[in-house]
Amino acid sequence: MRYAEITDRLQGLGGEKWEIHNLARALKATGIDVIELTIGEPDVPTPAPLLDLAKAGIDAGRLGYSNGRGEASLLAALAAKYTIRSGRPVTTDQIIALPGTQTALFATLLTLLGPGDEVIVGDPMYATYAGVIAATGARAVPVALRAERGFRIDPADVAPQITPRTRVLFLNTPHNPTGALLRPEDITGLGALARQHDLWILSDEVYEEMIFPGAVFHSPFDRAELADRVVVTSSISKSHAAPGFRSGWAVGPAEFATRLLPLAEAMLFGNQPFIADMTAAAISSPSPVAPGMAERYSRRSKLVRARLDGVLGMQVPLPEAGMFALVDIRALGVSGTDFARALLSQSHVAVMPGESFGEALKGWLRLSLTKEDALIEEACTRIIDYAKTLKGISA
Ligand SMILES: Cc1ncc(COP(=O)(O)O)c(C=O)c1O
């Protein structure tokens, strides 16, 4: 039988990137105690008051069909959030509620891109980006994010990559996997390029509330001069430790939302009212869990650095936000994938190979910071022990 081209384009861009994570889960299922530092699962449960609200919504029968745009309660809460954040009126007709940032990215890119178009994206990038871009038929044009620039995308590196086919500048701030935060001057430079070449800016801000102490979040959406060309995608997955609810959104110019709406209707035919009510409540007051997570992940990133940086040539740049620490293991002379596979099978520590996030992280590892300090310490000890064996030093 014949299949659509999209299935060819997505070959190798799906679950393969999570090989080590899946192997770790399989090992755990056999009873082996694995320290799992792979995915960005929040280290706290969804706050009880939000669970109570969701349950109350179910009990109250908030289970009927919704509409393609989202429940009025949620749209109003999101409009208020982005109005306060940007300092200019953001209205409900600029927003579409979608099941998680991932779906919002997919729907947004399908609204903005088609076959033959180009999208500029930082490399490394979150593991699903290659797939979500390929799904549209557009071509990803990677721009290397340099460690010496704190992994912040450099407008000077973006400029030469712009062609008449470029449609979208795909940003992610705070950035996964690097933990980089865009600075005002970066946004100014990128915004100028977008205006000059009439590009969209897509800003994935799912880690907006995971800002480490002392760092500051800036968004291109909050620039009045970019209001006609910036789309933000986000969710409560990280901010409210609620990834399983699959509750997210896209916000951009009103015409963008009008264009996206039939697509959302074709995909979903409406959201889940009880989840919408709970999400509206969640984003209407400060998250009870985000500051604690940010503080812990920041502390643990410093712990990883204190343990690994400089050991056998390994390097650990400090993230400014997010849930992860990167470890440069190029001095050990093996790929991130080979290291991660062996570390899992021999030492029962699961980390993501940098290769899962792009060319620029060949020979790196990404460690999730969502496990207790003692486990992170133990994982570092095992990483050092395994690294020693590679260098012919007995552990
Ligand atoms: C950068 C980035 N974007 C999007 C997502 C997906 O988020 P959601 O759970 O809202 O779909 C993740 C999840 O880890 C992520 O790291």
The ligand as an SDF file (V2000), in Angstrom:
LIG
                    3D

 16 16  0  0  0  0  0  0  0  0999 V2000
   11.2770   23.1370   24.3620 C   0  0  0  0  0  0  0  0  0  0  0  0
   10.0450   22.3350   24.5500 C   0  0  0  0  0  0  0  0  0  0  0  0
    8.9700   22.6280   23.8250 N   0  0  0  0  0  0  0  0  0  0  0  0
    7.8250   21.9310   23.9600 C   0  0  0  0  0  0  0  0  0  0  0  0
    7.7290   20.8740   24.8440 C   0  0  0  0  0  0  0  0  0  0  0  0
    6.4340   20.1360   24.9320 C   0  0  0  0  0  0  0  0  0  0  0  0
    5.6620   20.7040   25.9600 O   0  0  0  0  0  0  0  0  0  0  0  0
    4.1490   20.3100   26.2020 P   0  0  0  0  0  0  0  0  0  0  0  0
    4.1090   19.3270   27.3000 O   0  0  0  0  0  0  0  0  0  0  0  0
    3.4930   21.5970   26.5830 O   0  0  0  0  0  0  0  0  0  0  0  0
    3.6050   19.7650   24.9150 O   0  0  0  0  0  0  0  0  0  0  0  0
    8.8230   20.5260   25.6350 C   0  0  0  0  0  0  0  0  0  0  0  0
    8.7520   19.3880   26.5660 C   0  0  0  0  0  0  0  0  0  0  0  0
    9.7010   18.9570   27.1540 O   0  0  0  0  0  0  0  0  0  0  0  0
   10.0210   21.2720   25.4610 C   0  0  0  0  0  0  0  0  0  0  0  0
   11.1090   20.9760   26.1710 O   0  0  0  0  0  0  0  0  0  0  0  0
  1  2  1  0
  2  3  1  0
  2 15  2  0
  3  4  2  0
  4  5  1  0
  5  6  1  0
  5 12  2  0
  6  7  1  0
  7  8  1  0
  8  9  2  0
  8 10  1  0
  8 11  1  0
 12 13  1  0
 12 15  1  0
 13 14  2  0
 15 16  1  0
M  END
$$$$
